Amino acid sequence: MIHIIISAYGEPTSTERAVNLFLNQNIKEKFKIIVMDPFPKVKEYLTKKFGKIKEFEFFEDPGEGKSYALNLILEKIYSENKNDIIILTDGDVFVNENSVQEIITAFKNPNVGCVGGRAIPLDNRNEKYGYWARFTFAGIDKVRRKLSKEKKFFECSGYLFAIRNGLIKEFSLKASEDAVMPYLIWEKGYLIQYIPSAEVYVKNPSNLKEYISQKRRNIKGHEGLNKIFPKMPRTKSMFNEIKHGWYFLFLYPKNLKEFFWTIQLYFVRLKIYLITFKELKEKKEYSDGWRGEDLTPSTSPLN
């Protein structure tokens, strides 16, 4: 059984497209698409579109946060059958036509417990924020390819990753699910595998305010891991950005404009880290209930 969980938040048209992209794939295994969203209007909209399709299910998100709702679903669909696969993605991103099959193929290795897909920006490289997105996504892609090849631990992208059922019943709400869940599986002795051919297309912030807001939230979600799992190898951290990213300054830009944008990005990222560390010191920690308080409208591709 393949469970495809789509986490959404009040974006009916993009979530509709996300559902259709899975329905249109050639999935030979039995599967179920579960959309979780806290808004009644979204439930009404999607039920009209997909209510008669047996592979579709709507889960009423209680509105206590993404990780809280995911824990409820994991408890509901938990099975001891480790051949069952749980795919996690979002309602405002779009997967490629072979993503599910690529993930299923990776799990044919019984030693693999978690599979991460490759996030690809939809943004225009000729615009500054689009360039920033492409720069950072290229960097993390390179790191994940290397760590996966070396059979080392890495944090997955929350935009698209998958786990074996029967390995996790619940996870901590104090850090990002795309880091916590892979590590819990890694601790059980399973491999984390990166599958670049399982692609997920992402719209990123197109202004500074939303960029800072999104990255602060992301950093808080990963810095909290230090308290929960002190021995956990970190993929996303300020140290690793410096370690793995400095040479990109010279290799990635194609012209002087992009080189200037890269310098700007380095200073903005440093500023965001310093602001976030200050907030964490003041006990303004990551909260699973952030949705609705700190939205980034420009990241929605359709709404």
N, C-alpha and C positions, 0 to 999 in steps of 0.2 A: 504494500500500500504506500502511495506517495501522498503526503499531506503538503499542500502548498499554502503557506500562511502569508497573507498580504496585509500588512499593517497600514491603515489609512487614517486620515484625520480631516474629514470634511472636504474631500476633493472628489466628488462623484464622477466627473467625466474622465479624469486621468485614471482613477481606479477602474472604471469600466474598460478603458483601453488596456490596462495592466491585466485584467481578467481575460480579456479576449486574446491577448498574446499567448497566454498559457493554453486556453481552449483550442487555439489553432495549431498547437504543436502536435506532432505525431507521438503521443504518449501511449505506449502499448500496455503498460502496467495500469492497474486500477489506481485511480487518483481522486482526490478531493481538494477543491480550492476553497479555502476559508478566508473570508474578508472580515477583519475586525475594525470597527469604527464606532465612535461614541455618539454619532449624530443620527437621530431618527430620519432626517431627510435623506441621508445617504442610504440607509436601510431601505427606505421606500423606493428610492430611485433604482438601486441595484436589484432589488427583489422583482421589480417590474421587468428588468432586463434579463435576469438570469434565474428567476424563481422556479421556472419549469425545468431547468437543467439539473439533473441528478448529481452532477459533480460539483455543484455550487452550494455553498453554505455561508450564511451571514452570522457572525458572532457579535453579540451586543457588548461592545467594550464599555465597562463601567465608568470609564473616564478617570481612572486613578493613575494613568501613565501607561506607556507602551510595554515596559517590562512586566508590570503588574498583570496586564491583560494576556501577555504571552505566557506567563506562568499558569494562568487559568486554562489556556488552551492546551499547554503541554500536559497538564494533569488530566484533561479530558481525553486526549488522544494517545496517552501513554500506552505502550505495548512492549512486552518482553521480546517480541520478534525483531531482532536487530537487522533484518532485511528490509524493514520498513524505513522509509526516509522522510525526513521533515525538511522542507525547503522554506526559507524565510526571506521575504523581500518586502518592499514598500509599495504603496499605491500611487506614488508620484514618480516612479522610475519604470523603465521598460526593458524587458529582457529580449535577447535575440531568439531566433526561431529554433535553435538547437540546444538551448540552455539546459532544459530538463534532461535530455538524453545524455549530454556531456556530464552532468552531475551523476546520473544513474551509473554511467560507465565507470566513473571514478570509484564508486562504492563497491564495485565488483571485487576490489582488493579488500579482503576481510580485515586488514590491519588499519584501514582508513576509517576514522570516526567522524571527521568533519571535512567539508569541502568548501572552499571559498571561490567565488566568481570574481571576474575582473570588471571593475567599474570604469566606464568610459564617459568623459564629459560630452554633453550635447552643445557646449558653449563654443562660441567663435574664437579661434586663436588670435584673430586680428583685433580683438577688443581686450582691454587690460584684464578684466576679471575672468574672461574666457581663457586667456593665456595663463593666468594664475592657476586656474582649475586644471588645465592640461599639464602644466609644469608639475604640480604636486601629485596628480594622478599618475604621471609617468614615473615619478620617483618611487611611489609606494608599489607600483607594478614591478619595478626592477627589484626592489627589496623582497617582495613576496615570492617572485620567481626563484631568487637565490636561496631563500630560507626553505622553500618547499623542496627544491632539488637536493638540498643538504639534509632533508628530513628533520629540520629544526622547527621549533614552535614559532608561530606568527599569529597576530590578531587578524581576523577576517574583516571584510567589508560588510557592514550591516545592510547594504543595499541588496546583496545577494550572497547567502551562504546556506549550507545545509548540514544536518547532523543525522546520525543514526538514531532511530527510536530506541528506547530502552536504556539509554545512557544518562539521560537527565530528566528528572521529574520537576525540578524547580531550580532557580538561580537567584543570586543576589540582585536587589534593586538598586544597590549603591554604586553601580558602575555600568558601562555600556554592555549590552547583551552580546555584541559582536566580538568582545574580548573575553567576557566571563565564560560564555558557553564553550568556545573552543578550548579554553584552558581547563575547564572541568573535564572535558573529554580527553585532553592531552594527559592529565594526571592519571587517567585510567589506563594509560599505556597505548592509546590509539594515535595514529598519525593525523596531521592536518595537511591536506593537499590543496594546492592552488591550481585552478583550472582556468587559464586565460581565455579559452574558447567558450566558456560560459559567461557571456557578456551581459552587462546591465548598463543602460544608458541613463545618465544623471544630469539634471539641470542644476547648476550651481548659482550662488548669489551673484547679482549683477550690480551691487552697490556696496560701499564700504561698511555701512551700518549693519546690513544683514550678514556680510562676510564675517565681521568681528563677532556678531551675536552667535552665528553658527559655530565658529571655531572655538569660542569660549566654552560653549556647551559641550562640544566634542572633547576638548582637553579635560574638562572637569570629569567627563564620563570615563576617561582613561587614567587620569591621575589618581582616582579613587581606588584603583587596583593595588596601589602600593600598600594600602591598609588591609585590604581583603586577602591578597595573595603576595606577601612580601618577597617570595622567591620566584615569582612569575617573570619570565623573560619578556621585556617590553619591546614592542614593535613601534608604537606611536608614542614618542616622547620628544622633548626639546633636544636632549642629547643625541638621539638617533637622527633627528632632522639635520643636525649639524654634521654628524658623522657621515651619513649617507648622502647628504644633499649639497655639500659644498662644491663638489666637482661639477654638479649640474649647472652651476653658475657659468661655467665656461663651455659646457658641451651642449646644453639645450637651446639657448637663444640663437636665432638665425640672423639677427641684425641688431643694430644699436638700440632701436626702440625696445625690442624684447629684452636686451641686456639691461636697459634702464628699468623696465618693469620688474625684472628679476631682483634687482637691488632693492626696489621699493617693497617687493614681497618679503624679502628677508627681514627688513626693518619692521614691517607690519606684523609678521609672525612673531618676532621677538617681543614687540609691544604687547601682543595678545597674550603670550605666555606670562609676561611679567604682571599684567593686569589680573590674569586668572590665578596665578600663584598667590597674589595679594588677597584675592577674594577667598581662596581656600584657607589661607592663614586666618582670615576673619570668620571662618566657619561657614562661608557661603558655599556649601558643597553641592555636588551634583544631586539633582532631584529627579526621580523618575516621573514626577508629575509636571514636567516643564511645558508640555504641549498646551498651547493656548495662551501661554504667558510670553513666549519668546519666538513667535513665528517668523518665517522668512518667506514672504509671498513670492519673491522673484525666483524661487527654486521650483515652483510648480510649473510644469511644462504646458498645461492646458487650461488651468483655472485662473 
